[in-house]
Amino acid sequence: MNKTWLIIKREYWTRVKKKSFLITTILLPVLVACLIALVTYLAAKSEQKQLIVIQDESGFFINKLDTTDESYKTIYILPNVKESKKDFLKRKDADILVHIFPFKNNQPDSVIIYKEGGVSLSAKSFISRELDNIYQIKQMQDAGINKIQIDSINKSEIAIKSYDLENNKETSSEIAMAMGYGMGFLMYIIIFIYGAGVMRGVMEEKTNRIAEVIISSVKPFQLMMGKIFGIGLVGLTQFIIWLSLMGFMFLISQIVSPEIREAMHSPIIQNPEMQEQALQQVNGEFAPIIQTILHQNWGLIIGAFLFYFLGGYFIYAAMFAAVGSLVNEDPQEAQQLTLPVSMPIIFGIIILQATIKDPNSPLAIFGSLFPLTSPIVMLGRIPYGVPTWQIITSMLLLIGGFILMTWISAKIYRTGILMYGKKPSWKEVIKWIRSS
């Protein structure tokens, strides 16, 4: 055990002290935050109103287009006879020219949009939607149809609520779908990143012949477990640093932005009773959504996420470690051997998509119990509500799967880590597993 602990410390400190760790852990979140700020700034800048000039020869659409849209402003004017459209737009400092030709047989003939550099899809959609809406109102009026009544009928909806009979609480399929898919996909990314990190660590030590020196003083199983736990601690350290950076950036934003500081110190934030009153004042569908989020069993969700994060990481890290011990120096060889390990993770994502649609289907239940897919699929089912016996069974199977996979991977690792030059066949690998 002491030797395993020494390997854990070595794996942890050698990776934490690398420049690449500092770059990915500290600079990457800062770069992401800067990128988000840049995109937000550019999006806000692009929201400046574009001026649309309407050249309406039909006379029907004058002063009827929507002028309340935040992205577009319309004016109605005719260009000079000898003036080009480009010069006309420059003179009026406008962005878009819409030329509406006269009606033929009491119907619109054609509409042409001019813009320097081409018309964007959003602008074309706005113009098309507005012109169609105005002409449809005319057709309804000619036919004696009241458009306001039709719009009222189209907008009318029946309020539907869903309740869980076991907990007698209101549920939301949309929120459960978002939470389940988000947690499952996050688990998919985590397993791939840190599992592949274990494989790369094993490959580096094998190609550099460091493993030969280490195995002279420790057992291969101790070396493999030390690598798995050491790299796992590196990942945990990254998460803690990322959470700390998020909190720090939030505090900085309060200092820099007076609006955020005032919002955080508002009476609503400080007073629980006012929070309840504010929640009751929310219009539309937001109040039920917020209430459903608050009524989620967050203790179970967070606890299950941590358990399946650790279980999923350990079981796949053992498999990736075994694959890394089989690779020599050929990167293509690593890709070929990684495929069998990656397939269960991909199947987990495929089953997760089916689970979101029907969380109690036989496929969803199987995926949440099978150890190689349960870290992804079970997290997609939990927001919908899962029977306790299925959660306990899934956790026990995941623990058993980790023990079995570690035992199998250790047998492969013990022989593969010292094999150089020759690419082992799957028949040889099976012999290693069967050997005592």
Residue pairs with C-beta under 8 A, 6 or more apart in sequence:
3 217
3 218
3 219
3 222
3 226
4 218
4 222
4 225
4 226
4 229
5 226
6 226
7 214
7 218
7 222
7 223
7 225
7 226
7 227
7 230
8 226
8 229
8 230
8 233
9 230
10 226
10 230
11 201
11 226
11 227
11 229
11 230
11 231
11 234
12 230
12 233
12 234
12 237
15 21
15 201
15 230
15 231
15 234
16 234
16 237
21 234
21 238
24 238
25 237
25 238
25 241
25 242
26 241
26 245
29 242
29 245
29 246
30 245
33 249
47 70
47 71
49 70
49 71
49 72
49 73
50 71
50 72
50 73
50 95
50 96
50 123
51 72
51 73
51 74
51 75
51 92
51 93
51 94
51 95
51 96
52 65
52 72
52 73
52 74
52 75
52 94
52 95
52 96
52 97
52 98
52 123
52 127
53 74
53 75
53 76
53 77
53 88
53 89
53 92
53 94
53 96
53 97
53 98
54 61
54 62
54 65
54 74
54 75
54 76
54 77
54 98
54 100
55 77
55 78
55 79
55 97
55 98
55 99
55 100
56 62
56 76
56 100
57 99
57 100
57 101
57 102
58 100
58 101
58 102
58 103
58 108
58 109
60 100
60 103
60 134
60 135
60 138
61 100
61 131
61 134
62 76
63 76
64 134
65 74
65 130
65 131
65 134
66 74
66 130
67 73
67 74
69 126
71 122
71 126
72 123
72 126
75 92
75 94
77 92
79 85
79 88
80 88
83 91
85 97
85 114
86 116
88 94
88 97
89 95
89 96
89 97
89 114
89 116
95 115
96 113
96 114
96 115
96 119
96 123
96 127
97 113
97 114
97 115
98 111
98 112
98 113
98 114
98 127
99 111
99 112
99 113
99 114
100 108
100 111
100 131
101 108
101 109
101 110
101 111
101 112
102 109
103 109
108 131
108 135
111 127
111 131
113 119
113 123
113 124
113 127
115 123
136 147
137 147
140 146
140 147
140 150
141 147
161 170
161 288
162 170
162 171
162 172
162 173
163 169
163 170
163 171
164 170
164 171
164 385
166 385
167 385
169 295
170 288
170 291
170 292
170 295
171 292
171 384
171 385
172 288
172 289
172 292
173 384
174 289
175 289
175 292
175 293
175 296
175 383
176 359
176 383
176 384
177 356
177 383
179 296
179 301
179 383
180 352
180 355
180 356
180 359
180 379
180 380
180 381
180 382
180 383
180 384
181 352
181 353
181 356
181 380
183 301
183 305
183 379
183 380
183 382
184 348
184 349
184 352
184 376
184 377
184 379
184 380
185 349
185 352
187 305
187 308
187 309
187 312
187 375
187 376
187 379
188 345
188 348
188 349
188 376
190 235
190 309
190 312
190 313
191 312
191 313
191 316
191 345
191 375
191 376
192 342
192 345
193 235
194 231
194 232
194 234
194 235
194 313
194 317
195 313
195 316
195 317
195 319
195 320
195 341
196 320
196 338
197 231
197 234
197 235
198 227
198 228
198 231
198 317
198 320
198 321
198 324
199 320
199 321
199 323
199 324
199 327
199 334
199 338
200 324
201 227
201 231
201 324
202 211
202 224
202 227
202 320
202 321
202 324
202 325
202 413
202 417
203 324
203 327
203 334
204 210
205 211
205 214
206 324
206 325
206 327
206 328
206 417
206 420
207 328
207 329
211 223
211 417
211 418
212 418
214 223
215 223
215 417
215 418
218 226
220 410
220 413
220 414
220 417
221 410
221 413
221 414
223 413
223 417
224 318
224 321
224 406
224 409
224 410
224 413
225 406
227 321
228 314
228 317
228 318
228 321
231 317
232 310
232 313
232 314
232 317
235 313
253 260
254 260
254 261
254 264
255 261
263 269
267 274
268 274
268 275
268 278
269 275
279 287
279 290
279 291
280 287
282 290
296 383
300 382
301 382
301 383
304 378
304 379
304 382
304 391
305 379
307 395
308 374
308 375
308 378
308 379
308 398
309 375
311 371
311 374
311 375
311 395
311 398
311 399
311 402
312 374
312 375
312 376
312 398
314 402
314 406
315 371
315 372
315 375
315 398
315 401
315 402
315 405
315 406
316 341
316 345
318 402
318 405
318 406
318 409
318 410
319 341
319 405
319 409
320 338
320 341
321 409
321 413
322 408
322 409
322 412
322 413
322 416
323 334
323 337
323 338
323 341
324 334
325 412
325 413
325 416
325 417
326 337
326 412
326 416
326 419
326 423
326 424
326 429
327 333
327 334
327 337
328 420
328 421
328 422
328 423
330 423
333 423
344 372
344 373
345 372
345 376
347 367
347 372
347 373
348 367
348 372
348 373
348 375
348 376
348 377
349 376
351 363
351 364
351 366
351 367
351 373
351 376
351 377
352 367
352 376
352 377
352 380
354 361
354 363
354 364
355 361
355 363
355 364
355 367
355 368
355 377
355 380
355 381
356 380
358 364
359 380
359 381
359 384
359 386
360 384
364 377
364 380
364 381
365 390
367 373
367 374
367 376
367 377
367 378
368 374
368 377
368 378
368 380
368 381
368 386
368 390
368 394
369 390
369 393
369 394
369 397
370 377
370 397
371 397
371 398
371 400
371 401
371 402
371 405
372 401
374 394
374 397
374 398
375 398
378 386
378 391
378 394
382 391
408 433
411 432
411 433
411 435
412 429
412 432
412 433
414 432
415 432
416 424
416 429
416 432
